[in-house]
Amino acid sequence: MTKSMLLKKNCKFYLTSFGIMFCLLAKTSYAVEFKCEDDIAAAPQDAKLKAATDVLYKETIDYLRGFISILTKKSASCESDAEAITQSHASEDSEACLSKKDDVVKLIEQSKVILDNPDEFRACFDIQKDYSSLELFTPNKQMQETSFTTSAVNRKLMTEYYEGFSANKVISEAGRELSENFIQIISNVTYDSPLRDMSYLELNHL
């Protein structure tokens, strides 16, 4: 009998211009069932927004697959998974095999459930065009014009936000510089880097 998983708690993608966070859930057995949060929007009816959501979901799954691949890649010091620096400072680094970290093990297991059932999980994916809990931004005009998904969502620009941020001049200037150079920053990945497939260079609609 094939063993599968029943996921009962809330699950939702939180989408920002800087990346994606998602909640991962506890498991039992027998069947796969994803329960979305109540504020997940219905599938968009607008053709452009629907297409953008499809593109974004595909790249999200590709990113998650690459992320799990890196976490589970064997290293010289670990028999079955990767090794990570858990603490870093001037005198000494602390390292550990990821299989010894319960939270990472759970993240890997439950991410694999999503990767094994992308069609079922699709219903819990929300592009968040209208998200009232937190104001979301696109970094700059260049990204808005070159990314199909950011163009479709059409959020406010972060450059404009910091241009009008008068509470602190230092923060305003730093925020504007970051926003204006955002694509250059996230594109600074070497050709042979194992992270290249997960970067903006390959997944430029995230």
N, C-alpha and C positions, 0 to 999 in steps of 0.2 A: 504493500500500500504506500502510495506516495505521501510523504508528510509535507504539509504546507502550513501557512500561518494565518491566524485571524487577528487583524489589527483593529482595535475597537476605539482607541482614543482619538481625539481630534488631530487632524493633519492638515497643514496648510503651508504653501510656499510664501515666503516674504520676499518680495522682489524689489531691489533698489538698483540704482545706476552703478553701484560698486560691486554687486555680487548677489548671491542668493543664499538665504538661510532657510532651513526647513526643520520642522519638528519630526522626530523619529520615535516610534511608539513601542510599547511593550508587546510581547508576543505570547500566544498560546498555540493551539494546533488545530488542524483539520481543514480550514478553508481560508482563503484570502478575502478580506473585506476591508476597504478603506472608508472611514467615516469622515467626511469633510466638515470643516467648521461652518457654522450657520451663515456667515457673511461671504462665503464664496459666491462670486457672481455667476449667473447663468452664462452659458456659452454665448459669445457675442454674435449678433446677427449681421453686423456690418461686415461686408466681404473682406475689406482690407484688414480690419482688426482681427477677424477670424484667421486669416492667412498669417498675420504676424504672430498670433498666439500659437499656431501650429509650428512655425519656425522656432519660436522661443522655447517651446516645450521640447522639441527635438534636441536643441543645443543644450538645454538643461539636463536631459538624460545623458547626452554625450559627456558633459562635464562630470556628472555624478559617476559615470562608468570609469572615466579617467582617474577621478579622485580615489575610488575604491581600488583601482588597479595599483596605484602608487602605495596605498596603505597596506596592500596584501603582497607586495613584491618582496621576495626574500632578500635578506641582506647578509653580509658576512658574519654578523654577530647573532642573528636570529634565525632559527630553523625554518619558521613558516610564515614570517611576515617581515615588515619593515622595522627599522630602528629610527627612533626620533629623539631629538634633543628636547628634554623636558624642562631644563633650566639652563640658562646661559648667563655668565657674568665674567668679569675680567680674569679671574684666577682659574676657574674650572667649570667645565660643562657636565651636566648630568644627562645620561642617555638611558633609554629603556626600550625593550621590545614592545611593540604596540599590542601584542596578544596578552600582555600582562596588565593592560588597562581595560577595566570592565566597560567603561563608557565607550571606548573605541570599538571594542568587540561588539557591543550592542549596535553602534552606529553602522558598522560593516554589515552585520547580519540583516538589519532592517533595510539598509540601502539595497542590498541584494534582492530583497522582496520587491522593492519598487522596480528594480531593473528587470526582474523576472516577470513583472506584471505591469508594463508601462501603459497599456490600454486601460486597465482598471484604475490605475492611479491618475490617469489623465483628467478625470472628473474633478479632482481636487486641485487642479492647477488653475491659477487665476492670474491673468496678466496685470491686474490691478490698475486699470486705466483710471478708475474713480475709487480712490482709497481714502476714506475719511479719517481713519485713525492716525495717519501720519502723512505729512506732505512729502511727496517724492519728486525728484528732479532728474533731468538729463544734464550731464556736466556742461556741454557747450553746443554751439550751433553746428560745428563740424560733425559731431557724433549724430546729432539729430538729422542731418542731411545725408549721412552716409550709411546709417543703420536703418533698415526697413522697419524693425520693431519699434525703435524709439520714435521714428517718424509717425508711425501709426498711433502710438500712445499719445504723442504730442504733449509731453509734460513741460512744465516751466523749466527754464534754463538756470543752472546753478551760477553761471557767470553773472546773470542778471540779478540773482539773489544777493550775491556778494557785492555787486556794484552799488546796491541800495542798502547795504548793511552799515549803518552809521554808528552803531553802539560802540564799536572798537575798530579803529583804523588798521591796527596790526592784523587783526583777524580778517578784516575785509580784504586787505591786500594779499594775504597768504591764501585765503580761500579763492580769490579771483585767479591767482597764479596757478594754483592747483587745478582749477576748473579748465582754464585755458590750455593747459599742457597735459590734460588727462589722457588723451589717446597716446601721446608720446611716452608717457610714464608706463602705461599698461602694455605698450608694445615693446618695451625694452626687455626682450627675451631672446636669448641666443638660439641659433638655428638648431643646435644639438641638445638643447635643454629638454629633459623629460617632461617639463611643464608646458612645453610649447603647444601641444595638442589641446591643452585646457586654457590657453591664453586667448587674449583678444585677437591675436594673429590668425587663429583657426576658428574661434567661436566669437565672431564679431557682432552677434546680435544679442549677446547677453548684457 
